[in-house]
Amino acid sequence: YELNHSDSNDEPQRVVVPAPYPFIRRMRL
């Protein structure tokens, strides 16, 4: 459902709020 898709996108975006640069870099590596 579309609601489920929004929930999945909200989870990663919320985690990027506290550490967008360090978190994304560590997850990519």
mmCIF file of the N, C-alpha and C atoms, coordinates in Angstrom:
data_MODEL
# 
_entry.id   MODEL 
# 
loop_
_atom_site.group_PDB 
_atom_site.id 
_atom_site.type_symbol 
_atom_site.label_atom_id 
_atom_site.label_alt_id 
_atom_site.label_comp_id 
_atom_site.label_asym_id 
_atom_site.label_entity_id 
_atom_site.label_seq_id 
_atom_site.pdbx_PDB_ins_code 
_atom_site.Cartn_x 
_atom_site.Cartn_y 
_atom_site.Cartn_z 
_atom_site.occupancy 
_atom_site.B_iso_or_equiv 
_atom_site.pdbx_formal_charge 
_atom_site.auth_seq_id 
_atom_site.auth_comp_id 
_atom_site.auth_asym_id 
_atom_site.auth_atom_id 
_atom_site.pdbx_PDB_model_num 
ATOM 1  N N  . TYR A 1 1  ? 0.828  -1.207 0.000  1.00 0.00 ? 1  TYR A N  1 
ATOM 2  C CA . TYR A 1 1  ? 0.000  0.000  0.000  1.00 0.00 ? 1  TYR A CA 1 
ATOM 3  C C  . TYR A 1 1  ? 0.866  1.262  0.000  1.00 0.00 ? 1  TYR A C  1 
ATOM 4  N N  . GLU A 1 2  ? 0.296  2.337  -0.394 1.00 0.00 ? 2  GLU A N  1 
ATOM 5  C CA . GLU A 1 2  ? 1.067  3.602  -0.430 1.00 0.00 ? 2  GLU A CA 1 
ATOM 6  C C  . GLU A 1 2  ? 1.463  4.018  0.994  1.00 0.00 ? 2  GLU A C  1 
ATOM 7  N N  . LEU A 1 3  ? 0.621  3.705  1.948  1.00 0.00 ? 3  LEU A N  1 
ATOM 8  C CA . LEU A 1 3  ? 0.906  4.096  3.345  1.00 0.00 ? 3  LEU A CA 1 
ATOM 9  C C  . LEU A 1 3  ? 2.155  3.362  3.838  1.00 0.00 ? 3  LEU A C  1 
ATOM 10 N N  . ASN A 1 4  ? 2.280  2.139  3.402  1.00 0.00 ? 4  ASN A N  1 
ATOM 11 C CA . ASN A 1 4  ? 3.432  1.323  3.839  1.00 0.00 ? 4  ASN A CA 1 
ATOM 12 C C  . ASN A 1 4  ? 4.721  1.890  3.231  1.00 0.00 ? 4  ASN A C  1 
ATOM 13 N N  . HIS A 1 5  ? 4.610  2.362  2.017  1.00 0.00 ? 5  HIS A N  1 
ATOM 14 C CA . HIS A 1 5  ? 5.790  2.910  1.320  1.00 0.00 ? 5  HIS A CA 1 
ATOM 15 C C  . HIS A 1 5  ? 6.290  4.170  2.045  1.00 0.00 ? 5  HIS A C  1 
ATOM 16 N N  . SER A 1 6  ? 5.344  4.958  2.493  1.00 0.00 ? 6  SER A N  1 
ATOM 17 C CA . SER A 1 6  ? 5.688  6.217  3.186  1.00 0.00 ? 6  SER A CA 1 
ATOM 18 C C  . SER A 1 6  ? 6.371  5.896  4.528  1.00 0.00 ? 6  SER A C  1 
ATOM 19 N N  . ASP A 1 7  ? 5.911  4.843  5.151  1.00 0.00 ? 7  ASP A N  1 
ATOM 20 C CA . ASP A 1 7  ? 6.484  4.453  6.457  1.00 0.00 ? 7  ASP A CA 1 
ATOM 21 C C  . ASP A 1 7  ? 7.947  4.027  6.274  1.00 0.00 ? 7  ASP A C  1 
ATOM 22 N N  . SER A 1 8  ? 8.196  3.332  5.203  1.00 0.00 ? 8  SER A N  1 
ATOM 23 C CA . SER A 1 8  ? 9.566  2.821  4.960  1.00 0.00 ? 8  SER A CA 1 
ATOM 24 C C  . SER A 1 8  ? 10.503 4.002  4.667  1.00 0.00 ? 8  SER A C  1 
ATOM 25 N N  . ASN A 1 9  ? 9.989  4.983  3.986  1.00 0.00 ? 9  ASN A N  1 
ATOM 26 C CA . ASN A 1 9  ? 10.808 6.152  3.628  1.00 0.00 ? 9  ASN A CA 1 
ATOM 27 C C  . ASN A 1 9  ? 11.014 7.058  4.844  1.00 0.00 ? 9  ASN A C  1 
ATOM 28 N N  . ASP A 1 10 ? 10.062 7.012  5.741  1.00 0.00 ? 10 ASP A N  1 
ATOM 29 C CA . ASP A 1 10 ? 10.142 7.881  6.932  1.00 0.00 ? 10 ASP A CA 1 
ATOM 30 C C  . ASP A 1 10 ? 11.190 7.341  7.912  1.00 0.00 ? 10 ASP A C  1 
ATOM 31 N N  . GLU A 1 11 ? 11.351 6.043  7.897  1.00 0.00 ? 11 GLU A N  1 
ATOM 32 C CA . GLU A 1 11 ? 12.309 5.427  8.858  1.00 0.00 ? 11 GLU A CA 1 
ATOM 33 C C  . GLU A 1 11 ? 13.754 5.873  8.577  1.00 0.00 ? 11 GLU A C  1 
ATOM 34 N N  . PRO A 1 12 ? 14.204 5.763  7.355  1.00 0.00 ? 12 PRO A N  1 
ATOM 35 C CA . PRO A 1 12 ? 15.590 6.135  7.026  1.00 0.00 ? 12 PRO A CA 1 
ATOM 36 C C  . PRO A 1 12 ? 15.810 7.651  7.108  1.00 0.00 ? 12 PRO A C  1 
ATOM 37 N N  . GLN A 1 13 ? 14.803 8.391  6.709  1.00 0.00 ? 13 GLN A N  1 
ATOM 38 C CA . GLN A 1 13 ? 14.946 9.863  6.735  1.00 0.00 ? 13 GLN A CA 1 
ATOM 39 C C  . GLN A 1 13 ? 15.050 10.359 8.186  1.00 0.00 ? 13 GLN A C  1 
ATOM 40 N N  . ARG A 1 14 ? 14.350 9.710  9.069  1.00 0.00 ? 14 ARG A N  1 
ATOM 41 C CA . ARG A 1 14 ? 14.342 10.146 10.493 1.00 0.00 ? 14 ARG A CA 1 
ATOM 42 C C  . ARG A 1 14 ? 15.723 9.854  11.083 1.00 0.00 ? 14 ARG A C  1 
ATOM 43 N N  . VAL A 1 15 ? 16.304 8.804  10.692 1.00 0.00 ? 15 VAL A N  1 
ATOM 44 C CA . VAL A 1 15 ? 17.620 8.421  11.259 1.00 0.00 ? 15 VAL A CA 1 
ATOM 45 C C  . VAL A 1 15 ? 18.709 9.348  10.705 1.00 0.00 ? 15 VAL A C  1 
ATOM 46 N N  . VAL A 1 16 ? 18.446 9.929  9.559  1.00 0.00 ? 16 VAL A N  1 
ATOM 47 C CA . VAL A 1 16 ? 19.454 10.817 8.927  1.00 0.00 ? 16 VAL A CA 1 
ATOM 48 C C  . VAL A 1 16 ? 19.418 12.205 9.573  1.00 0.00 ? 16 VAL A C  1 
ATOM 49 N N  . VAL A 1 17 ? 18.396 12.475 10.314 1.00 0.00 ? 17 VAL A N  1 
ATOM 50 C CA . VAL A 1 17 ? 18.256 13.816 10.943 1.00 0.00 ? 17 VAL A CA 1 
ATOM 51 C C  . VAL A 1 17 ? 19.362 14.046 11.982 1.00 0.00 ? 17 VAL A C  1 
ATOM 52 N N  . PRO A 1 18 ? 19.646 13.067 12.821 1.00 0.00 ? 18 PRO A N  1 
ATOM 53 C CA . PRO A 1 18 ? 20.658 13.213 13.865 1.00 0.00 ? 18 PRO A CA 1 
ATOM 54 C C  . PRO A 1 18 ? 22.080 13.132 13.304 1.00 0.00 ? 18 PRO A C  1 
ATOM 55 N N  . ALA A 1 19 ? 22.284 12.309 12.299 1.00 0.00 ? 19 ALA A N  1 
ATOM 56 C CA . ALA A 1 19 ? 23.645 12.149 11.748 1.00 0.00 ? 19 ALA A CA 1 
ATOM 57 C C  . ALA A 1 19 ? 23.553 11.841 10.258 1.00 0.00 ? 19 ALA A C  1 
ATOM 58 N N  . PRO A 1 20 ? 23.367 12.873 9.445  1.00 0.00 ? 20 PRO A N  1 
ATOM 59 C CA . PRO A 1 20 ? 23.222 12.699 7.997  1.00 0.00 ? 20 PRO A CA 1 
ATOM 60 C C  . PRO A 1 20 ? 24.553 12.383 7.310  1.00 0.00 ? 20 PRO A C  1 
ATOM 61 N N  . TYR A 1 21 ? 25.596 13.045 7.722  1.00 0.00 ? 21 TYR A N  1 
ATOM 62 C CA . TYR A 1 21 ? 26.899 12.842 7.050  1.00 0.00 ? 21 TYR A CA 1 
ATOM 63 C C  . TYR A 1 21 ? 27.649 11.620 7.596  1.00 0.00 ? 21 TYR A C  1 
ATOM 64 N N  . PRO A 1 22 ? 27.842 11.542 8.893  1.00 0.00 ? 22 PRO A N  1 
ATOM 65 C CA . PRO A 1 22 ? 28.582 10.437 9.521  1.00 0.00 ? 22 PRO A CA 1 
ATOM 66 C C  . PRO A 1 22 ? 27.807 9.130  9.409  1.00 0.00 ? 22 PRO A C  1 
ATOM 67 N N  . PHE A 1 23 ? 26.500 9.230  9.543  1.00 0.00 ? 23 PHE A N  1 
ATOM 68 C CA . PHE A 1 23 ? 25.673 7.999  9.493  1.00 0.00 ? 23 PHE A CA 1 
ATOM 69 C C  . PHE A 1 23 ? 25.642 7.428  8.076  1.00 0.00 ? 23 PHE A C  1 
ATOM 70 N N  . ILE A 1 24 ? 25.408 8.285  7.121  1.00 0.00 ? 24 ILE A N  1 
ATOM 71 C CA . ILE A 1 24 ? 25.331 7.837  5.705  1.00 0.00 ? 24 ILE A CA 1 
ATOM 72 C C  . ILE A 1 24 ? 26.694 7.310  5.248  1.00 0.00 ? 24 ILE A C  1 
ATOM 73 N N  . ARG A 1 25 ? 27.736 7.939  5.697  1.00 0.00 ? 25 ARG A N  1 
ATOM 74 C CA . ARG A 1 25 ? 29.100 7.524  5.259  1.00 0.00 ? 25 ARG A CA 1 
ATOM 75 C C  . ARG A 1 25 ? 29.385 6.133  5.856  1.00 0.00 ? 25 ARG A C  1 
ATOM 76 N N  . ARG A 1 26 ? 29.014 5.940  7.067  1.00 0.00 ? 26 ARG A N  1 
ATOM 77 C CA . ARG A 1 26 ? 29.333 4.643  7.740  1.00 0.00 ? 26 ARG A CA 1 
ATOM 78 C C  . ARG A 1 26 ? 28.440 3.547  7.111  1.00 0.00 ? 26 ARG A C  1 
ATOM 79 N N  . MET A 1 27 ? 27.218 3.884  6.807  1.00 0.00 ? 27 MET A N  1 
ATOM 80 C CA . MET A 1 27 ? 26.302 2.868  6.233  1.00 0.00 ? 27 MET A CA 1 
ATOM 81 C C  . MET A 1 27 ? 26.744 2.516  4.799  1.00 0.00 ? 27 MET A C  1 
ATOM 82 N N  . ARG A 1 28 ? 27.279 3.471  4.102  1.00 0.00 ? 28 ARG A N  1 
ATOM 83 C CA . ARG A 1 28 ? 27.702 3.241  2.697  1.00 0.00 ? 28 ARG A CA 1 
ATOM 84 C C  . ARG A 1 28 ? 28.975 2.369  2.719  1.00 0.00 ? 28 ARG A C  1 
ATOM 85 N N  . LEU A 1 29 ? 29.828 2.637  3.665  1.00 0.00 ? 29 LEU A N  1 
ATOM 86 C CA . LEU A 1 29 ? 31.087 1.877  3.722  1.00 0.00 ? 29 LEU A CA 1 
ATOM 87 C C  . LEU A 1 29 ? 30.774 0.465  4.190  1.00 0.00 ? 29 LEU A C  1 
# 
